[in-house]
């Protein structure tokens, strides 16, 4: 059985909140491509269980080790974000319904969360101050 590969053609910016790991599975010198598997560092799946993609070597900055790692990693962000959207959420990680409370006691024992893209901007909600 032949494996299916996704060819990565465009670059995306690296998300600062995601720790990406990758594994070069194979180097194809005839076509100047590498077959790469990407995963989140804290994924509950092994990197070997992720789908491989083909990356053209001309997009890899081979100046030195950090540039190689960063240039290969930045192509995995979109792939991992797509995988994450299709990944099942563990029952214990499902978020609780919204509550309108400013008391931390009401949050004890419940799971809440926010998307990382929303966290780059600090909350602009104002606290009411009574002026006498």
N, C-alpha and C positions, 0 to 999 in steps of 0.2 A: 504494500500500500504506500503510495506516495504522499508525503506531507504537503499541506497547503501553507504557503508563506504570504505574508503581507509585505509589500514593498513600501518602504518609508521614503517619501519624496520631499516632504516639507519639514521645516524646522519650527519648533514651538519654544516658548520661553519656559525655563525650568521653574516649577512651583517651589517657593522657598520652604514650604511646610511638608514636603514629601521627600523621604529618603529613598532614592532609587538605587537599585542594584541591577547589574546586568551580567550576562554570561555569554561570551562568544562561543557558539557551538561549533562553528565551522568557518574556515577562511576559504573563499573561492578565488584563487589567484587568476584564473582565466578571465573572469568577469569583473575582477577587482571589487568583490563584495564580501561581506561577512554575514553570517546568520547569527542573530542575537536573540536572547531571551531576556525580557525585562520583568522585574517584580518590585513591589514595595518591600523595603527592608523588614518591616514588621508584618508582612503578609502571613496569613495562616496557611498558605499554600507554598509548597517548595517552588523555587525558581524553575526547576526541571518540569513542573506541571503547567507552566505558562506556555502559550503559543509562541513559536519562533517568528521573527521577521527578518527580512533581508534589508541590509543597509549598504549603500554604495560607499566604497572607501574614500571617494573624493570629498565627502562631507565630514570626514574625520580629520581633526587637527592633530597631526602626528609630531608636533614640535617637541613635546615632552610628555611624561606620564600624566600630570594633572590635566593637560589639554586633551589628551586622548580620552581619559575617563569622562571629563565634562562634555566633550563633543558627542560621545556616544550616549551618555545619559540624557542629554537634552532631547533626543529623539524619542525617548521612552515615555515622556510625560503624558502626551496625548493618548498613547496606547494604554497606560495604566489608569488614566482617568476614565477611559471608555470601559476598561475591565471592571473598575470599581462600580460603575453605574449598573452593570449587569450581575454583579456579585450579590449573592444572598446575604442578608443581614442576620447575624446570629440572634436568636431569640433574646438572649441576655443583653444584647446591645441595642435593642429597639428602644427608641426614645418615648418618653411619657408624653401624654397630651399636654398642651400648653396650659400654663396657669398664669394668672395675673397677680402675682404676689411679689413683694419686695422683701419678704422675710425669708432668710436663708433656711429657717426651720422647715418651711413648706417644701423645700427641695431635697431634704434628707431621704435617701433610699430610692430616689427616682433617677432615671437616666435622661439627660438632656444633651443637646448638641447644637452646633452651628457649622455651616459650611465654611471651609477655610478661606474661600474667596471673600466672604463677608468680614473676616477678621482683620483684614489689612487696614480697614478704616475703623477708628475708635468710635464707640457709641457717642452720638451727639444728643442724646436725650438729656434734658435739663432737669435738675432736681428743683422742686418748688421751694422757694425761700420766702418766708413771711417777714416783711419789713414793718417794723413798728414805728 
